[in-house]
């Protein structure tokens, strides 16, 4: 996990930011757990159960589509890593999810636009929108931290890796951006 600021640098924002050590500990506390099944909406607004992705390893990231710096950059970095993993392990060996946490703004249409702007057309990469009432439980289950700020959100930038049975096996390392 890394800490990201979507908008102004943290020193330019009012109020507390996320404590990186606490956020990393929280993220890592989810390793070995199996997040519950949530139903989210895909880019076409169709319901999609997270249980559908069991049977293959799963890479999960959270994004804020209104972010103009950290989220697009971290998603491009993930895209490069996915490309390298596909070359090494094959095209159909794992799935990727990018989940919009800013509801209702991270709608299916916003997620579709975000994916299109980044030119992500990977058949095994879904961009999903949770129901607003599920965001807290969903982010809690994956160990993702975020906090509204005057410039958008302070949040962790993390990639969670789940095994084929849906158990969390790894969370990224923390550094400041």
C-alpha positions, -999 to +999 in steps of 0.1 A: +000+000+000+011+035-007-005+067+004-020+088-023-035+122-024-060+128-052-056+165-058-034+189-038-004+177-019-012+168+018+006+199+031-018+220+010-049+204+025-066+212+058-072+185+083-055+152+092-043+128+066-041+091+068-014+076+091+007+055+067+018+031+094-017+025+107-030+021+071-003-004+063-010-024+094-048-023+087-042-035+051-019-063+062-043-074+089-066-086+062-040-111+049-054-146+055-090-135+055-116-141+028-136-110+020-174-116+019-192-118-015-204-084-027-224-077-057-211-047-077-221-032-110-199-036-141-192-009-167-225-016-183-244-014-150-250-051-148-247-068-114-215-089-109-208-110-078-173-110-066-177-148-060-177-151-098-139-145-097-131-175-075-111-203-092-083-180-103-060-156-085-074-121-082-057-087-082-079-059-065-073-022-065-095+008-055-097+040-075-114+074-074-123+083-110-122+120-102-086+118-094-063+134-120-029+122-107-025+093-083-052+069-094-045+071-132-008+068-125-012+038-101-036+022-126-011+026-154+016+011-132-007-018-125-014-022-162+023-025-169+027-051-141-003-070-155+013-070-190+045-084-176+026-111-155+006-121-186+038-126-206+052-147-178+022-167-167-002-165-197-032-144-207-059-162-187-043-172-154-057-144-132-083-116-130-080-079-121-106-057-105-105-019-101-132-008-078-145+028-075-149+039-039-163+073-044-200+066-047-222+077-064-197+095-085-177+064-094-207+051-114-206+024-140-203+051-167-175+068-148-156+035-144-161+028-182-147+063-190-118+058-166-109+025-182-112+039-217-090+069-209-063+046-198-069+023-228-075-008-207-093-034-228-082-065-210-109-092-211-100-102-175-099-067-160-132-054-147-139-019-135-167-021-109-190+002-089-203-009-055-235+003-040-230+034-018-242+015+012-216-013+006-185+009+003-176+009+040-179-028+044-162-035+011-132-013+018-130-027+054-129-062+040-100-054+017-081-033+042-084-001+021-083+033+038-096+066+025-107+099+039-124+128+022-102+159+019-106+194+005-089+182-027-108+149-031-095+120-010-065+109+009-062+072+004-040+042+003-029+030-031-027-007-027-030-039-047-045-068-028-038-103-041-063-131-035-057-168-042-081-189-063-102-196-032-107-159-025-083-156+005-062-125+007-026-135+004-007-102+000-010-064+004+015-040-012+043-023+007+039+013+019+058+043+008+049+080+005+040+094-029 
